[in-house]
Amino acid sequence: MTDSAAMADVLVANAVGGEGSRRTRARFHALTVSAVRPLTADAVEVSFAIPEELAAVYRFLPGQYVALRTTLEGEEVRRSYSLCRPPNRESISVAIKRDHGGRFSTWAQDGLRPGDVLDVMSPQGGFTSTLDDLEGVHVAGIAAGSGITPMMALATTVLARSSTSRFTLVYTNRSTKDVMFVEELADLKDRYPSRLALHHVLSREQRAAPVLSGRIDEERLGRILDGLVRPETVDEWFLCGPLELVSLCRDGLGARGVSSDRVRFELFSTGEEKRGPRRPVVVRDDAPTVTIEFTLDGQSATVESPVDANESILDAALRVRPDVPFACAGGVCGTCRARVITGSVNMTDNYALEPDELERGYVLTCQSHPTTDRVTVDYDS
C-alpha cells in the first residue's frame, strides 16, 4: 500500500457472504517489530512478533489487513497495510512502500528497526476467498504495485490447500526494479509450475510479448482476458490496486458476464484527497446542534455536534470516546462501520460496504453526516 497525506495507503476489502466477509471489533495492541527486510529500493517488509496470549486475536484470513498506529512529531498517525504472509501463530508481516511525501512510509523505510514497538490493530477485512472447497478451483488476481501484498498470502494459501487448485496472477508495475516479492513469486512458480500462471506486465519496459508491455487500459485488458486468463475458466477473482485500475477490471469482467459476487476488490487509493478526523470542535450554547448517540462495547454515549461544523459521526464520536474504531477516515477501509438505529444520515463516499450491508442500515461513520436532529448508531451490531 502507498502512503500519501490523505489515505492512499488504506485498503478496503470487499467480499460477499461466507467466512471471508466476517467483521470483528477492531482493537489495537502493542507489538514488537521482529524484522525489517528490504523488498525493493522503495519498499520493506515489516514483521511483528505475536505473543502467545495474543495468538487468537491476530488469527487472520489470507487477504486481510491490519492498521498500524504511532506518533510522529507529536501527532497520531494511522496507516493500514495488507498481511503478506500466510497465517501463522508466531508473527504477522506487512509490506510498506514509500510514497512521495508520505510521513509514515518514509519513517518506516528510514527509521523503523527491529525491537521498535507499534500499536497494531487486530486483522480486518473481507478480501479473502469465500470458497470452502478449493478442489479443482481456478482463482485469478490482477494486482498493481503494492497491490501484490494480499495476493501473496492468497496465492500461497490457495495453492497449498489443494493439489488441484490453480492461481493465475497478472501483476503490473512500471519496471522490473519496482516488482515487490520478485524472489518469492519466482519460488512460488517453481513450487507450483503447472498450477501457478504468473504474468508480469511492465508499463515502461518492453517485454517479449506485446500484451505484457505497456499500461493496462481497456484495450490491453481485453487482450489479457481474451488470451491470458479467460473469465469463463475462473471461479473467483481478486483485484487490488488504485481505483482507476480496479474499476476498469470490474467493468471489463462485468461486460464478459462475470457476476459481481465472484469478484473481490481492494483499493489502496481512491484518487481523491481525504482528511483524518478533525478536532477540536467548539459547541456554543447559542448555536444549533444535532444529537448523536452511539453504542460501543456495550456502553452508550451522547455528543452534541454543531450544525455549522458539519462533523461526521466519527469526528463527533471521537470527541467523547477516543477508542471509537477507525483506520483511514476516508471511506475506504470499513473499520468505522456502524448501523443506524434511529434518524438518518448522508454518506459521502463508500468504497467498503456491500449492498446487503447498506440495506441492513450500515454506514461508514467517517463519511456519514446527520440529516435529522437526532441520530443513533450502533458500532457493536
C-alpha positions in Angstrom: 0.0 0.0 0.0 1.2 3.5 -0.7 1.1 6.4 1.9 0.0 9.9 1.0 -1.1 12.9 3.0 -4.6 11.7 2.5 -5.1 8.0 2.9 -3.8 6.4 -0.3 -2.3 3.5 1.6 -5.6 2.4 3.2 -7.2 -0.7 1.9 -10.8 -1.5 1.6 -11.8 -5.2 1.5 -14.9 -6.2 -0.4 -16.4 -9.7 -0.2 -19.8 -11.1 -0.4 -21.1 -13.7 2.2 -19.2 -16.6 3.7 -16.4 -16.6 6.3 -14.4 -14.1 4.3 -16.9 -11.3 4.9 -17.0 -11.6 8.7 -16.2 -8.5 10.7 -14.9 -8.4 14.2 -14.3 -5.5 16.6 -11.0 -3.8 15.8 -8.6 -3.3 18.7 -5.0 -2.2 19.0 -2.3 -4.0 20.9 1.4 -3.1 21.2 3.5 -5.4 19.1 7.3 -5.6 18.7 8.9 -5.4 15.3 10.9 -8.6 14.8 12.3 -7.9 11.4 12.6 -5.2 8.7 13.5 -6.6 5.3 14.1 -4.6 2.0 11.9 -5.7 -0.9 12.9 -3.0 -3.4 14.7 0.3 -3.2 11.4 1.8 -2.0 9.6 -1.0 -0.1 10.2 -3.0 3.0 8.6 -6.0 4.7 7.9 -5.4 8.4 7.3 -8.4 10.6 5.8 -8.3 14.1 6.2 -11.0 16.8 2.8 -12.3 18.2 2.9 -13.1 21.9 1.2 -16.4 22.8 -1.5 -14.6 24.7 -2.5 -12.7 21.6 -2.3 -15.5 19.1 -6.1 -15.8 18.9 -6.5 -12.0 18.5 -4.2 -11.9 15.5 -5.5 -15.0 13.8 -6.4 -13.9 10.3 -7.6 -15.0 6.8 -5.4 -14.6 3.8 -6.0 -11.2 2.2 -6.9 -9.3 5.4 -5.1 -6.2 6.6 -4.0 -4.5 9.9 -3.8 -0.8 10.8 -0.5 0.5 12.3 -0.6 3.4 14.8 2.3 5.5 16.0 3.1 9.1 16.9 5.2 11.2 14.6 6.2 14.8 15.5 3.6 14.8 18.3 0.7 13.7 16.0 -1.0 10.3 15.9 -0.7 8.6 12.5 -2.6 5.5 11.3 -1.9 3.6 8.2 -3.3 0.2 7.0 -1.4 -2.5 5.2 -2.3 -5.9 3.9 -0.8 -9.0 5.5 1.6 -10.6 3.0 2.3 -14.0 4.6 0.0 -17.0 5.1 -1.4 -17.2 8.6 0.7 -18.5 11.4 0.6 -18.1 15.2 4.0 -16.6 15.8 4.2 -13.5 13.5 2.4 -11.3 11.0 4.1 -9.4 8.2 3.1 -6.3 6.1 4.8 -4.6 3.1 5.2 -0.9 3.2 6.1 1.0 0.0 7.5 4.5 0.2 5.1 7.2 -1.2 6.5 10.6 -2.1 5.7 12.9 0.8 4.2 10.2 2.9 5.3 10.6 6.5 4.5 7.1 7.7 6.0 5.2 4.8 9.1 7.4 4.8 9.6 6.9 8.5 9.1 3.1 8.1 11.7 3.0 5.3 14.3 5.1 7.1 13.7 4.8 10.9 11.8 1.6 11.7 14.1 -1.1 13.3 13.7 -4.5 15.0 12.8 -4.0 18.6 10.6 -1.0 18.0 7.1 -1.2 19.3 4.0 -0.1 17.4 0.3 -0.3 18.0 -1.2 -2.9 15.6 -4.9 -3.3 15.1 -6.4 -6.8 15.0 -6.8 -8.1 11.5 -9.8 -6.8 9.5 -11.3 -7.0 6.0 -13.1 -9.5 3.7 -10.7 -9.5 0.8 -10.4 -13.3 1.1 -11.8 -16.4 -0.6 -15.4 -17.4 0.2 -14.8 -20.8 -1.4 -14.8 -23.6 1.2 -13.7 -26.3 -1.2 -10.7 -25.5 -3.4 -10.5 -28.8 -5.2 -10.2 -28.0 -8.9 -10.9 -24.3 -8.3 -9.3 -21.6 -10.5 -8.6 -18.3 -8.8 -7.3 -15.3 -10.7 -5.8 -12.0 -9.4 -4.9 -8.7 -11.1 -2.6 -6.5 -9.0 -0.7 -3.2 -9.4 2.4 -2.2 -7.5 1.9 -2.8 -3.8 -1.4 -4.4 -4.6 0.6 -7.6 -4.7 0.7 -7.7 -0.9 -2.5 -9.5 -0.2 -2.1 -11.6 -3.3 1.0 -13.2 -1.8 -1.0 -14.7 1.1 -4.0 -15.6 -1.1 -2.0 -17.3 -3.8 0.2 -19.2 -1.4 -2.8 -20.4 0.6 -5.0 -21.4 -2.4 -2.2 -23.4 -4.0 -1.1 -25.1 -0.7 -4.6 -26.2 0.4 -5.4 -28.3 -2.7 -3.3 -30.2 -5.1 -5.8 -29.5 -7.9 -6.3 -25.7 -7.4 -4.9 -23.1 -9.8 -4.0 -19.5 -9.4 -3.4 -17.0 -12.3 -1.8 -13.7 -11.4 -1.5 -10.7 -13.6 0.9 -8.2 -11.9 1.6 -4.8 -13.3 4.5 -2.4 -12.5 6.4 0.3 -14.2 9.7 -1.6 -14.4 11.4 -4.8 -13.3 13.1 -2.9 -10.3 9.6 -2.0 -9.0 8.4 -5.6 -8.7 7.9 -6.4 -5.0 8.3 -10.0 -3.8 10.1 -10.9 -7.0 12.1 -13.8 -5.4 9.0 -15.1 -3.5 7.0 -15.1 -6.7 9.7 -17.0 -8.6 9.9 -19.5 -5.8 6.1 -20.0 -5.8 6.2 -20.5 -9.6 9.0 -23.1 -9.1 7.0 -24.9 -6.4 3.8 -25.0 -8.4 4.9 -24.8 -12.1 1.7 -26.2 -13.6 -0.8 -24.6 -11.3 0.5 -21.0 -11.0 0.4 -18.8 -14.1 2.3 -15.6 -13.5 2.2 -12.7 -15.9 4.3 -9.6 -15.3 3.0 -6.5 -17.2 5.5 -3.6 -17.3 4.3 -0.2 -18.4 7.8 1.3 -19.0 9.8 -1.7 -20.2 9.5 -3.8 -23.3 8.5 -7.4 -22.8 8.8 -10.2 -25.4 5.0 -10.5 -25.6 3.4 -7.2 -26.7 0.4 -7.8 -24.4 2.7 -7.6 -21.4 4.2 -4.3 -22.4 2.5 -1.0 -21.6 -0.1 0.3 -19.2 -3.3 -1.8 -18.6 -6.0 0.1 -20.3 -9.4 -1.1 -21.7 -7.8 -2.4 -24.9 -4.9 -4.3 -23.2 -7.3 -5.7 -20.5 -9.4 -7.1 -23.3 -6.4 -8.8 -24.8 -5.4 -10.2 -21.4 -8.9 -11.6 -20.7 -9.2 -13.0 -24.3 -5.8 -14.7 -24.1 -4.0 -15.0 -20.8 -6.9 -15.6 -18.3 -10.3 -16.4 -19.8 -13.1 -15.3 -17.4 -15.2 -18.4 -18.2 -12.4 -20.6 -16.6 -12.2 -18.6 -13.4 -14.2 -19.4 -10.2 -13.2 -16.3 -8.2 -11.4 -13.0 -9.0 -9.3 -10.7 -6.8 -8.5 -7.2 -7.9 -6.1 -5.0 -5.9 -4.7 -1.6 -6.9 -5.7 2.0 -7.5 -9.3 2.9 -8.1 -8.9 3.5 -11.8 -7.5 0.0 -12.4 -9.9 -1.8 -10.1 -12.9 0.0 -11.8 -11.6 -0.8 -15.2 -11.2 -4.5 -14.4 -14.6 -4.8 -12.7 -16.3 -3.2 -15.7 -14.3 -5.4 -18.1 -15.3 -8.6 -16.2 -18.9 -7.5 -15.9 -19.1 -6.9 -19.6 -18.0 -10.5 -20.1 -20.7 -11.9 -17.9 -18.8 -12.3 -14.6 -21.2 -12.0 -11.7 -20.2 -9.3 -9.1 -20.4 -11.9 -6.3 -17.4 -13.7 -7.9 -15.2 -10.5 -7.8 -13.4 -9.3 -4.7 -11.7 -5.9 -4.8 -9.4 -3.9 -2.6 -8.3 -0.3 -3.1 -5.1 1.3 -2.0 -6.1 4.7 -3.4 -9.3 6.3 -4.4 -7.6 9.1 -6.3 -9.3 11.7 -4.0 -7.8 13.8 -1.2 -9.1 12.8 2.3 -8.6 14.1 5.8 -8.4 12.4 9.0 -10.8 13.2 11.9 -10.9 17.0 12.8 -10.6 18.1 16.3 -11.4 20.1 18.4 -14.9 21.4 17.8 -16.4 24.2 19.9 -20.0 23.7 20.9 -21.7 27.1 21.6 -24.8 27.4 23.7 -26.4 29.7 21.1 -25.7 27.5 18.1 -28.0 24.8 16.7 -26.7 21.3 17.2 -27.6 17.7 16.3 -27.6 14.9 18.9 -25.5 11.9 18.1 -25.9 8.8 20.3 -23.8 5.7 19.8 -23.1 2.3 21.4 -19.6 0.9 21.6 -18.5 -2.1 23.6 -21.9 -2.2 25.2 -21.7 1.3 26.5 -23.8 4.2 25.2 -22.6 7.8 24.8 -24.1 11.0 23.5 -22.4 14.0 21.9 -23.8 17.3 20.6 -22.5 18.3 17.2 -22.8 21.9 15.9 -24.7 22.1 12.7 -22.3 24.5 11.1 -19.3 22.3 11.9 -20.7 19.6 9.5 -18.9 16.9 11.5 -19.0 13.3 10.5 -20.4 10.9 13.1 -16.9 9.6 13.6 -15.4 13.0 14.2 -18.1 13.8 16.8 -17.9 10.4 18.5 -14.1 10.7 18.9 -14.5 13.8 21.0 -16.1 11.7 23.8 -14.8 8.2 23.1 -11.2 8.2 21.7 -11.4 4.4 21.3 -14.0 4.6 18.5 -12.6 2.3 15.8 -11.2 3.8 12.6 -8.2 3.5 10.4 -8.4 5.6 7.2 -11.2 8.1 7.8 -11.6 8.1 4.0 -14.4 5.7 3.3 -12.0 3.0 2.2 -11.2 0.5 5.0 -14.6 -0.1 6.6 -13.2 -0.1 10.1 -15.6 2.6 11.3 -18.7 0.7 10.2 -21.8 1.1 12.4 -25.6 0.5 12.0 -28.0 3.4 12.0 -30.7 2.7 14.6 -32.7 5.9 14.5 -32.6 9.0 12.4 -30.9 9.3 9.0 -27.5 10.3 7.6 -25.9 11.2 4.3 -22.9 9.1 3.4 -20.5 11.0 1.2 -18.3 8.1 -0.1 -18.4 4.3 0.2 -15.7 2.0 -1.0 -16.2 -0.6 1.7 -19.8 -1.6 2.3 -21.7 -4.2 0.2 -25.3 -3.6 -1.0 -26.7 -6.0 1.6 -24.9 -4.2 4.4 -26.4 -0.9 3.2 -29.9 -2.5 3.1 -29.4 -3.5 6.7 -28.7 0.1 7.7 -24.9 0.0 8.0 -22.9 3.1 7.2 -19.3 4.3 7.3 -19.3 6.8 10.1 -16.2 8.6 8.8 -18.3 9.6 5.8 -21.8 9.9 7.4 -23.3 13.3 8.4 -26.6 13.5 10.2 -29.7 14.7 8.3 -32.0 14.6 11.2 -31.9 16.4 14.6 -31.1 13.1 16.4 -29.2 10.1 15.1 -28.4 6.8 16.9 -25.8 4.4 15.7 -24.5 1.0 17.0 -20.9 0.1 16.5 -21.5 -3.3 18.2 -24.1 -4.6 15.6 
